[in-house]
């Protein structure tokens, strides 16, 4: 998967993928708006979320992060948030 994502990134280039990332963020935001604000179940959250994650991973891989580092950092951030929840933080 990593190699495929790097190849995709290199094919389209940094500028195009940066623009695509912004587009995917907007589409994910629109999907969430429809679901939570407008109460419209569009059944597309998974696709929009995965599209966004795919491009984020392309950038992380392109800038030299490996899968283990990404997963380890994600786990650290999850643990930090769990601690915040346990301690009653709301922001």
GIKA-V476295 format. One record per residue. N is the residue number from 1. RES is the residue in one small letter. BURIAL is I if it has 9 or more other C-alpha atoms within 8 Angstrom, else O. D_CENTER is the distance of its C-alpha to the mean C-alpha in Angstrom with 2 decimals. Layout:
N_RES_BURIAL_D_CENTER / N_RES_BURIAL_D_CENTER
This chain:
1_x_O_15.49 / 2_x_O_14.97 / 3_x_O_17.94 / 4_x_O_16.89 / 5_x_I_13.60 / 6_x_I_15.76 / 7_x_O_18.39 / 8_x_I_16.25 / 9_x_I_15.11 / 10_x_O_18.77 / 11_x_O_20.13 / 12_x_O_18.45 / 13_x_O_18.51 / 14_x_O_16.68 / 15_x_O_17.83 / 16_x_O_16.93 / 17_x_I_13.39 / 18_x_O_13.02 / 19_x_O_14.46 / 20_x_I_12.37 / 21_x_I_9.10 / 22_x_O_11.11 / 23_x_O_12.27 / 24_x_I_9.10 / 25_x_I_8.28 / 26_x_O_11.94 / 27_x_I_11.99 / 28_x_I_9.53 / 29_x_O_11.68 / 30_x_O_14.74 / 31_x_I_14.07 / 32_x_I_13.80 / 33_x_I_16.86 / 34_x_I_18.75 / 35_x_I_18.22 / 36_x_O_18.93 / 37_x_O_21.12 / 38_x_O_22.92 / 39_x_O_23.07 / 40_x_O_22.37 / 41_x_O_20.86 / 42_x_O_19.28 / 43_x_O_18.02 / 44_x_O_15.06 / 45_x_I_12.23 / 46_x_O_11.40 / 47_x_O_11.47 / 48_x_I_9.43 / 49_x_I_6.59 / 50_x_O_7.13 / 51_x_I_7.72 / 52_x_I_4.55 / 53_x_O_3.27 / 54_x_I_6.84 / 55_x_I_7.21 / 56_x_I_5.27 / 57_x_I_7.47 / 58_x_I_10.21 / 59_x_I_10.47 / 60_x_I_10.61 / 61_x_I_13.14 / 62_x_I_14.96 / 63_x_O_15.59 / 64_x_O_17.07 / 65_x_I_14.95 / 66_x_O_15.80 / 67_x_O_14.32 / 68_x_O_16.57 / 69_x_O_15.65 / 70_x_I_11.90 / 71_x_O_12.98 / 72_x_O_15.74 / 73_x_O_13.84 / 74_x_O_11.46 / 75_x_O_14.81 / 76_x_O_16.46 / 77_x_O_14.10 / 78_x_O_14.58 / 79_x_O_18.29 / 80_x_O_18.48 / 81_x_O_17.16 / 82_x_O_19.57 / 83_x_O_22.31 / 84_x_I_21.62 / 85_x_I_21.84 / 86_x_O_24.99 / 87_x_O_26.47 / 88_x_O_25.96 / 89_x_O_23.52 / 90_x_O_22.06 / 91_x_O_20.07
